[in-house]
Amino acid sequence: MEIRGARMLVAGATGDIGSALAERLAGLGAVTALAGRDPDRLAGVRERCGPGPSRTFDAWDLDGAEGTAAWAARELGGLDAVVVCVGVAAFGPVGEIGEAVAEHVMAVNALAPMALLRSASTHVSPGGLLAAVTGTVARSAPAGMADYAAAKAALATWLGSARRELRRSRVGVLEICLPHVESGFAGRAVTGAAPALPPGITVAQAVDTIVEGIRTDAGVMEPAESRRGRS
């Protein structure tokens, strides 16, 4: 996809990765609609990205997530790409994660991105792109992260199925599979403390990965560092 001039929605634009991505895309000439949970931070990101629509939404609100794609399409006069960067972590033994926390983790990490992209699939133009951040936890399912890993795995499975389905409509579906990112995300878990984690990639490297995935015809995109580690 050619980024310059593309009409793009960044959902999760007040998070560390989402805000950095929004600014990078704007700098590359994209026309951006921004959606995020923190109104004050959203205003700051919007100012740095230049003129354009912005909207607060909480991924816990599935109706709000679903309506965000339609809002962006109206505001931008169409929609070429959607990138979903929302997420929340939870840590702890399976017997200690309460049902309210488990429901919250599944809604934010899986159900909200699915709702937003499901709606976006009816608005994105042929040749466009739907994308979401998952994580290597979707493949490895580390101990102490069962609910978080399960939610990311559910989203990864949904993206794979949607990719096959939407191919006939010429809409790409991109899974951005990131390892641990040094952003402070793990320290903001809704419950528990993160186990010892290996050194992660930087936010800038995560954004590089997303931008490369947008530009290429990749179905699943990982950081170059991860790809080299397997070679």
FENSUL-V641379 format. One record per residue. OMEGA is omega in whole degrees, 0 to 359 (* if undefined). BURIAL is 1 if it has 24 or more other ideal C-beta (glycine too) atoms within 12 Angstrom, else 0. Layout:
OMEGA|BURIAL ; OMEGA|BURIAL
//
This chain:
173|1 ; 185|0 ; 182|1 ; 179|0 ; 180|0 ; 178|1 ; 190|1 ; 172|1 ; 172|1 ; 178|1 ; 189|1 ; 187|1 ; 175|1 ; 173|1 ; 183|1 ; 181|1 ; 183|1 ; 180|1 ; 178|1 ; 178|1 ; 180|1 ; 180|1 ; 178|1 ; 181|1 ; 178|1 ; 178|1 ; 178|0 ; 174|1 ; 177|0 ; 173|1 ; 193|1 ; 164|1 ; 186|1 ; 177|1 ; 181|1 ; 188|1 ; 186|1 ; 185|0 ; 181|0 ; 179|0 ; 178|0 ; 179|1 ; 179|0 ; 178|0 ; 179|1 ; 180|1 ; 181|0 ; 180|0 ; 183|1 ; 185|0 ; 178|0 ; 182|1 ; 173|1 ; 186|1 ; 175|1 ; 173|1 ; 178|1 ; 182|1 ; 176|1 ; 180|0 ; 186|0 ; 177|1 ; 177|0 ; 177|1 ; 181|1 ; 183|1 ; 185|1 ; 180|1 ; 179|1 ; 176|1 ; 181|1 ; 180|1 ; 178|1 ; 185|0 ; 184|1 ; 183|1 ; 182|0 ; 186|1 ; 180|1 ; 182|1 ; 175|1 ; 175|1 ; 182|1 ; 183|1 ; 182|1 ; 177|1 ; 175|1 ; 182|1 ; 173|1 ; 183|1 ; 176|1 ; 178|1 ; 184|0 ; 181|0 ; 183|0 ; 177|0 ; 181|1 ; 183|0 ; 179|0 ; 178|0 ; 180|1 ; 179|1 ; 180|0 ; 181|1 ; 179|1 ; 181|1 ; 185|1 ; 186|1 ; 184|1 ; 188|1 ; 180|1 ; 175|1 ; 178|1 ; 181|1 ; 182|1 ; 181|1 ; 176|1 ; 177|1 ; 182|1 ; 181|1 ; 178|1 ; 183|0 ; 184|1 ; 182|1 ; 172|1 ; 186|0 ; 181|0 ; 189|1 ; 169|1 ; 184|1 ; 176|1 ; 177|1 ; 171|1 ; 179|1 ; 179|1 ; 176|1 ; 178|1 ; 179|1 ; 189|0 ; 179|0 ; 182|0 ; 175|1 ; 180|0 ; 180|1 ; 189|1 ; 184|1 ; 178|1 ; 180|1 ; 181|1 ; 179|1 ; 178|1 ; 178|1 ; 178|1 ; 179|1 ; 179|1 ; 178|1 ; 179|0 ; 180|1 ; 179|1 ; 179|0 ; 179|0 ; 179|1 ; 180|1 ; 183|0 ; 187|0 ; 179|1 ; 181|0 ; 178|0 ; 181|0 ; 173|0 ; 180|1 ; 177|1 ; 187|1 ; 170|1 ; 179|1 ; 188|1 ; 185|1 ; 169|1 ; 175|1 ; 179|1 ; 180|1 ; 184|0 ; 186|1 ; 182|0 ; 183|1 ; 180|1 ; 179|0 ; 181|0 ; 180|1 ; 175|1 ; 176|1 ; 178|1 ; 181|0 ; 173|1 ; 176|0 ; 183|0 ; 176|1 ; 177|0 ; 183|0 ; 174|1 ; 179|1 ; 175|0 ; 179|1 ; 178|0 ; 176|1 ; 179|1 ; 176|1 ; 180|1 ; 181|1 ; 181|1 ; 178|1 ; 179|1 ; 177|1 ; 185|1 ; 183|1 ; 181|0 ; 182|0 ; 173|1 ; 177|1 ; 183|1 ; 175|1 ; 177|1 ; 179|1 ; 181|0 ; 179|0 ; 180|1 ; 179|0 ; 181|0 ; 180|0 ; 184|0 ; *|0
//
